[in-house]
Amino acid sequence: MTPLHTQMASLAVAMGFTLCVCAEQTLTLASGEWSPLTGEHIKEQGICTHIIKEALKKQGYKIQSSYFPWKRSYKLVVEGAYDIGPCWIKNSQRVEEILFSKEPILVMKKVFFTVKTFLLTGALMPMSESTRLLSPGVTPMAKDLIKK
């Protein structure tokens, strides 16, 4: 500390104030490219990444993002090398390996467009499977860091 900072700190303590230097804790995010939801070179690194960063920022966390092929980013989160992976579709295998947010950050519906004269019988995708929930995946270690 410079002499001026030392004097100011001494004065603040003498006046009964407590000085607190709080550093943000950094969580790491591993993601793939899926524009406009997540991507290294798009605005706010995509809507999923932006939502995650803003939510955790309000809890005092800083997010450091890195981008890899999707399989590698998932493996890095499962192994604990990274804390968070955004925008993964919840399935039975992933539920066994990582923790998902209680509520999805986005809900997407897959649809298929065709000309009126071409009738679809529903063979492409049953309606019950057309809606997928996207949640950020979190390692068990990172779960303990995030405030409830």
Rosetta blueprint (number, residue, H / E / L):
1 M L
2 T L
3 P H
4 L H
5 H H
6 T H
7 Q H
8 M H
9 A H
10 S H
11 L H
12 A H
13 V H
14 A H
15 M L
16 G L
17 F L
18 T L
19 L L
20 C L
21 V L
22 C L
23 A L
24 E L
25 Q E
26 T E
27 L E
28 T E
29 L E
30 A E
31 S E
32 G L
33 E L
34 W E
35 S L
36 P L
37 L L
38 T E
39 G L
40 E L
41 H L
42 I L
43 K H
44 E H
45 Q H
46 G L
47 I H
48 C H
49 T H
50 H H
51 I H
52 I H
53 K H
54 E H
55 A H
56 L H
57 K H
58 K L
59 Q L
60 G L
61 Y E
62 K E
63 I E
64 Q E
65 S E
66 S E
67 Y E
68 F L
69 P L
70 W H
71 K H
72 R H
73 S H
74 Y H
75 K H
76 L H
77 V H
78 V H
79 E L
80 G L
81 A L
82 Y L
83 D L
84 I E
85 G E
86 P E
87 C E
88 W E
89 I E
90 K L
91 N L
92 S H
93 Q H
94 R H
95 V H
96 E H
97 E H
98 I L
99 L E
100 F E
101 S L
102 K L
103 E L
104 P L
105 I L
106 L E
107 V E
108 M E
109 K E
110 K L
111 V L
112 F L
113 F L
114 T L
115 V L
116 K L
117 T L
118 F L
119 L L
120 L L
121 T L
122 G L
123 A L
124 L L
125 M L
126 P L
127 M H
128 S H
129 E H
130 S L
131 T E
132 R E
133 L E
134 L E
135 S E
136 P E
137 G E
138 V E
139 T L
140 P H
141 M H
142 A H
143 K H
144 D H
145 L H
146 I L
147 K L
148 K L
